[in-house]
Amino acid sequence: MHTRLTEDEEAIRQAFSGFFTNECPVETVRGAQPLGHDAALWSKLAETGAVAMTLPGDVGGGDASLREMAIVVQEWGRHLAPVPLVEHTVASRVVNTIGADPDTVAELVDGRSIATLALRQPVDGLARLVPAGAVADMVVSHDGSAIKLTKSVAPGGGPRNTADLPIADRDVSTSQTMMNGSDAGAVWQRAVDEWRALMSIAYVGLAQRSIEITVEYVTQREQFGVPVGTFQAVQHGLADAATNLEGALLLANRALWALDTGEPDASRLSGMALLFSAESARFATDRSLQYHGGYGFAEEYDIQLFHRRATGWILQLGDPSAEYARLADAEFGVRGGV
């Protein structure tokens, strides 16, 4: 595993840093609220080929690794881009793996259709709080024994949430079964692990930008005749946030490497990466909000956008305590010996 970007990877980073800087200023993020999706930005992103980067070349994809995709996702997280890049990437890989017809895959490759995962198991044909469910044309779900694909019109709306995520309940009762048995379970587990790992790197991007915003603020804002950034407590808080973030970045890259190389502990590492990255981002944005004082809670200031998403992104998977329990079971055995 390497931690420094290669020359080609740095070129990818620069290209998408420029793309999101130009095409997704903070005004775009604000304009997409409360739905959390900008159709025009999605179309522009699809034109770059990013939405199909990790799909095989023989179906029109870019043959990229998850590590390469993560470079794009990190920039996506830095800019809070209101498009379902992670969900579409992971779901498209599943759709291609389970043998969907070529026309269906082609729609995902060029971004004409958006795909997503129902991270929660459907109950009575209803998948609850599906990430990107408000805008997705295809929903991939798993009922415990089979992977199913549902094609339906996106509702275009869902429950209001403080993170401005395009979540929605989706009816999957008319879904088509695409894969059964243990193979389906393995494919699904892999997909959820990919979502965990990519979201962990998105959290790193989010936290990096929140620290940058705060450093700029505390070097300009004065109290008692001196910049707020000269206060030792502020310096220590930002240093702690930056240090945590270095660990989160390393762990996220480790998880992505494990997935790319088929390491047996990839699922455990992906869960660890998501939890630690989410904790690190929450710590960074908490400090950032605090150091902005009352302004941090004002809608006019950008830091509240980062704080709300740092809180909300991980909740798409469910209660974080369940993820901690899953990791504990994997490490120490199932609770109660069951």
Phi and psi in degrees as a GROMACS rama.xvg file:
@    title "Ramachandran Plot"
@    xaxis  label "Phi"
@    yaxis  label "Psi"
@TYPE xy
-109.014  147.341  HIS-2
-106.488  -20.2401  THR-3
-91.7832  146.233  ARG-4
-72.9215  137.819  LEU-5
-73.618  174.066  THR-6
-60.4336  -41.9514  GLU-7
-67.3929  -39.9392  ASP-8
-66.4189  -37.815  GLU-9
-64.323  -35.0649  GLU-10
-64.6009  -39.0294  ALA-11
-63.076  -45.4505  ILE-12
-60.2575  -46.1004  ARG-13
-64.2776  -40.1721  GLN-14
-62.3721  -44.9833  ALA-15
-84.0921  -23.1912  PHE-16
-62.9405  -43.8906  SER-17
-65.5298  -40.2218  GLY-18
-60.5719  -51.9951  PHE-19
-70.4137  -32.5088  PHE-20
-62.5243  -42.5981  THR-21
-79.1966  -40.6684  ASN-22
-97.3982  -13.8518  GLU-23
-134.427  62.243  CYS-24
-65.7576  170.456  PRO-25
-62.3601  -24.7322  VAL-26
-63.3321  -32.9516  GLU-27
-67.7934  -40.6528  THR-28
-61.9876  -46.1474  VAL-29
-66.1157  -39.0523  ARG-30
-67.715  -22.0531  GLY-31
-84.2677  -7.89731  ALA-32
-76.2411  147.109  GLN-33
-92.0166  -5.28618  PRO-34
-64.6999  -39.5971  LEU-35
84.3777  26.4353  GLY-36
-144.619  134.533  HIS-37
-119.071  106.515  ASP-38
-62.9038  -36.9623  ALA-39
-66.1308  -40.7846  ALA-40
-64.909  -38.8496  LEU-41
-60.5112  -43.2758  TRP-42
-62.652  -41.5023  SER-43
-67.2608  -39.2143  LYS-44
-66.1442  -39.2371  LEU-45
-61.661  -35.4797  ALA-46
-64.5355  -25.5272  GLU-47
-77.0858  -15.2399  THR-48
88.7698  -0.0299311  GLY-49
-64.1802  -32.6501  ALA-50
-71.4365  -12.4666  VAL-51
-125.777  19.2369  ALA-52
-55.2097  -41.1474  MET-53
-92.5111  1.00398  THR-54
-80.643  155.602  LEU-55
-62.4686  150.748  PRO-56
-63.0191  -28.6968  GLY-57
-73.11  -8.62993  ASP-58
-111.836  7.31085  VAL-59
102.66  4.26296  GLY-60
-83.7148  -173.966  GLY-61
-103.554  1.36163  GLY-62
58.0259  25.5662  ASP-63
-81.9553  153.718  ALA-64
-81.0229  167.221  SER-65
-63.6806  -34.7306  LEU-66
-60.6933  -42.7495  ARG-67
-67.4748  -40.0473  GLU-68
-63.0063  -34.7037  MET-69
-63.6409  -28.2444  ALA-70
-63.2987  -41.3309  ILE-71
-67.8349  -43.9304  VAL-72
-63.3102  -35.8252  VAL-73
-62.0603  -40.663  GLN-74
-69.3154  -36.6842  GLU-75
-57.2807  -44.3435  TRP-76
-67.7902  -38.7576  GLY-77
-59.396  -34.1552  ARG-78
-101.779  2.95128  HIS-79
51.6456  38.7908  LEU-80
-59.4998  124.068  ALA-81
-81.9257  62.3265  PRO-82
-142.281  145.826  VAL-83
-83.8736  60.5174  PRO-84
-63.4491  -46.4323  LEU-85
-66.6972  -48.1903  VAL-86
-60.1589  -45.7467  GLU-87
-64.9064  -41.5895  HIS-88
-59.4158  -50.7419  THR-89
-68.8691  -45.0077  VAL-90
-65.1881  -37.3615  ALA-91
-62.9211  -38.1211  SER-92
-64.0883  -38.7222  ARG-93
-66.1447  -46.7185  VAL-94
-57.8203  -40.7017  VAL-95
-69.219  -38.6589  ASN-96
-66.8531  -38.4025  THR-97
-83.3287  4.86323  ILE-98
82.2418  36.2725  GLY-99
-64.8874  158.078  ALA-100
-65.218  153.912  ASP-101
-57.0425  -35.3535  PRO-102
-64.9673  -38.9875  ASP-103
-63.4353  -46.1432  THR-104
-63.3846  -40.1558  VAL-105
-61.236  -36.6036  ALA-106
-63.9875  -32.6408  GLU-107
-79.6023  -34.6275  LEU-108
-61.8941  -45.0217  VAL-109
-94.0202  3.2344  ASP-110
80.925  7.40972  GLY-111
-63.1252  -34.4065  ARG-112
-119.138  148.488  SER-113
-108.248  134.919  ILE-114
-115.601  153.62  ALA-115
-149.921  170.437  THR-116
-107.056  138.046  LEU-117
-87.6291  95.5074  ALA-118
-65.8749  -27.7703  LEU-119
-93.0432  138.943  ARG-120
-65.3363  131.232  GLN-121
-63.1285  148.865  PRO-122
-125.876  121.816  VAL-123
54.2462  40.4599  ASP-124
78.7334  9.32517  GLY-125
-121.273  123.423  LEU-126
-96.6518  121.912  ALA-127
-91.5163  140.523  ARG-128
48.0446  54.5544  LEU-129
-72.7382  126.812  VAL-130
-58.9915  131.566  PRO-131
61.9135  14.3396  ALA-132
-64.3414  -22.1126  GLY-133
-74.2568  -19.7345  ALA-134
-125.839  -3.59983  VAL-135
-82.0724  139.023  ALA-136
-89.608  -20.7811  ASP-137
-131.956  135.463  MET-138
-122.094  122.431  VAL-139
-97.1804  127.689  VAL-140
-132.824  166.797  SER-141
-138.143  124.501  HIS-142
-100.259  14.3101  ASP-143
103.221  -19.7315  GLY-144
-137.222  -18.146  SER-145
-142.601  148.212  ALA-146
-94.6994  130.672  ILE-147
-125.447  151.704  LYS-148
-121.677  126.552  LEU-149
-116.658  125.929  THR-150
-109.801  123.543  LYS-151
-159.805  167.017  SER-152
-71.9526  130.038  VAL-153
-63.5988  136.048  ALA-154
-68.4852  -22.2541  PRO-155
75.1997  11.9936  GLY-156
-172.751  165.707  GLY-157
-167.361  -170.233  GLY-158
-64.593  139.432  PRO-159
-65.3614  142.101  ARG-160
-148.053  152.239  ASN-161
-68.2537  -17.9179  THR-162
-91.8078  1.26728  ALA-163
51.7778  48.9771  ASP-164
-95.8842  142.579  LEU-165
-81.2863  53.0583  PRO-166
-80.9417  154.371  ILE-167
-165.977  153.11  ALA-168
-75.4649  141.828  ASP-169
-131.07  135.9  ARG-170
-78.4928  116.335  ASP-171
-115.483  20.3189  VAL-172
-68.455  -21.8343  SER-173
-100.877  19.8912  THR-174
-68.2034  158.862  SER-175
-103.708  126.944  GLN-176
-72.313  126.227  THR-177
-110.545  -25.6307  MET-178
-157.8  139.852  MET-179
-121.416  164.579  ASN-180
78.4879  -160.419  GLY-181
-63.7379  -33.2874  SER-182
-61.4831  -40.1868  ASP-183
-63.8278  -40.8892  ALA-184
-62.1408  -41.3847  GLY-185
-67.1547  -42.2004  ALA-186
-63.4694  -41.8141  VAL-187
-66.6439  -44.1805  TRP-188
-59.7792  -41.522  GLN-189
-61.5764  -42.6579  ARG-190
-63.0561  -45.3166  ALA-191
-65.5059  -36.6572  VAL-192
-65.1332  -38.1967  ASP-193
-63.9775  -39.7066  GLU-194
-61.8358  -45.2149  TRP-195
-58.6549  -47.9332  ARG-196
-67.2677  -42.3203  ALA-197
-69.2293  -37.004  LEU-198
-67.8917  -29.6024  MET-199
-66.0134  -38.5598  SER-200
-74.0826  -29.8757  ILE-201
-64.0623  -39.8431  ALA-202
-60.7449  -38.4822  TYR-203
-61.2308  -45.8829  VAL-204
-60.6996  -43.5548  GLY-205
-58.9444  -47.2661  LEU-206
-68.4986  -38.2265  ALA-207
-57.5161  -46.6252  GLN-208
-68.6306  -35.579  ARG-209
-65.038  -37.2839  SER-210
-66.8473  -41.715  ILE-211
-59.9337  -44.8049  GLU-212
-59.9639  -41.3843  ILE-213
-72.7636  -38.9783  THR-214
-59.9549  -42.9815  VAL-215
-61.9791  -41.1215  GLU-216
-66.5112  -48.6845  TYR-217
-73.354  -16.3697  VAL-218
-83.2122  -14.0666  THR-219
-105.711  -35.6053  GLN-220
-75.0897  130.419  ARG-221
-112.754  143.693  GLU-222
-137.531  138.447  GLN-223
56.7241  29.0928  PHE-224
83.1751  5.33389  GLY-225
-134.888  157.107  VAL-226
-61.3901  141.44  PRO-227
-57.0425  -31.6875  VAL-228
-67.4048  -10.3188  GLY-229
-83.119  -10.6044  THR-230
-72.9413  130.947  PHE-231
-61.3845  -37.6406  GLN-232
-62.9199  -38.2204  ALA-233
-67.1268  -43.7658  VAL-234
-60.6821  -42.9032  GLN-235
-65.2065  -41.9406  HIS-236
-62.3738  -43.6186  GLY-237
-68.9224  -35.2885  LEU-238
-64.9683  -42.2734  ALA-239
-61.8357  -42.4581  ASP-240
-62.5714  -43.4831  ALA-241
-66.885  -37.384  ALA-242
-66.8817  -45.1221  THR-243
-57.0646  -39.1825  ASN-244
-66.8872  -33.9115  LEU-245
-62.9686  -40.8437  GLU-246
-66.0511  -39.3795  GLY-247
-63.7718  -41.0586  ALA-248
-63.8151  -43.1889  LEU-249
-62.9797  -44.4083  LEU-250
-67.1697  -39.4323  LEU-251
-63.09  -43.5041  ALA-252
-65.3525  -35.7726  ASN-253
-62.9488  -42.3598  ARG-254
-65.3395  -42.6418  ALA-255
-64.4506  -41.3133  LEU-256
-61.8148  -42.4772  TRP-257
-62.7248  -38.453  ALA-258
-68.9289  -42.2014  LEU-259
-64.7881  -33.5837  ASP-260
-100.894  -0.172468  THR-261
73.2081  31.5519  GLY-262
-68.0343  144.174  GLU-263
-66.9169  -21.9287  PRO-264
-98.5551  20.9374  ASP-265
-60.9191  -39.9786  ALA-266
-66.0407  -42.7691  SER-267
-63.7654  -44.5008  ARG-268
-65.009  -36.8184  LEU-269
-64.3967  -42.2441  SER-270
-65.6425  -42.794  GLY-271
-61.6992  -42.9281  MET-272
-62.8623  -44.0949  ALA-273
-62.8014  -47.8368  LEU-274
-64.3539  -44.7821  LEU-275
-71.3171  -37.8945  PHE-276
-65.3315  -40.8639  SER-277
-64.2977  -42.9833  ALA-278
-62.7247  -42.8844  GLU-279
-65.6623  -40.8889  SER-280
-68.5192  -38.8253  ALA-281
-64.8435  -41.4063  ARG-282
-61.9901  -46.0988  PHE-283
-62.7595  -44.17  ALA-284
-75.1904  -29.7677  THR-285
-61.3323  -48.5617  ASP-286
-63.239  -41.9614  ARG-287
-61.5942  -43.6401  SER-288
-63.2798  -43.0259  LEU-289
-62.5217  -42.5345  GLN-290
-74.5794  -14.3408  TYR-291
-82.0312  -7.56574  HIS-292
65.1873  -147.159  GLY-293
-62.8934  -26.3854  GLY-294
-62.1775  -27.3443  TYR-295
-61.3374  -24.9549  GLY-296
-94.2395  -3.25399  PHE-297
-83.3751  137.43  ALA-298
-62.4848  -24.2924  GLU-299
-68.7035  -21.405  GLU-300
-96.2591  142.389  TYR-301
-75.2505  -24.1237  ASP-302
-61.5958  -29.6192  ILE-303
-65.0098  -27.4932  GLN-304
-63.6112  -40.8321  LEU-305
-72.4695  -40.3273  PHE-306
-63.0431  -42.6084  HIS-307
-66.9111  -37.6084  ARG-308
-75.1267  -34.6422  ARG-309
-59.8832  -34.5027  ALA-310
-75.9172  -38.5923  THR-311
-90.7005  -28.3881  GLY-312
-56.3199  -48.5204  TRP-313
-67.3823  -24.8683  ILE-314
-68.131  -13.9501  LEU-315
-62.7642  -28.6944  GLN-316
-79.9979  -20.6514  LEU-317
123.735  -164.017  GLY-318
-65.2791  122.572  ASP-319
-56.5031  -26.8901  PRO-320
-62.9139  -29.9961  SER-321
-68.305  -33.7719  ALA-322
-70.4974  -39.0867  GLU-323
-60.6982  -42.119  TYR-324
-64.7171  -39.191  ALA-325
-61.2761  -42.8789  ARG-326
-67.809  -38.7813  LEU-327
-63.4208  -40.9221  ALA-328
-63.0768  -40.5393  ASP-329
-66.5044  -33.2776  ALA-330
-84.6157  -40.1289  GLU-331
-118.273  -0.445127  PHE-332
101.775  155.648  GLY-333
-65.1652  138.572  VAL-334
-58.6855  136.129  ARG-335
74.1829  7.35312  GLY-336
73.9516  11.2353  GLY-337
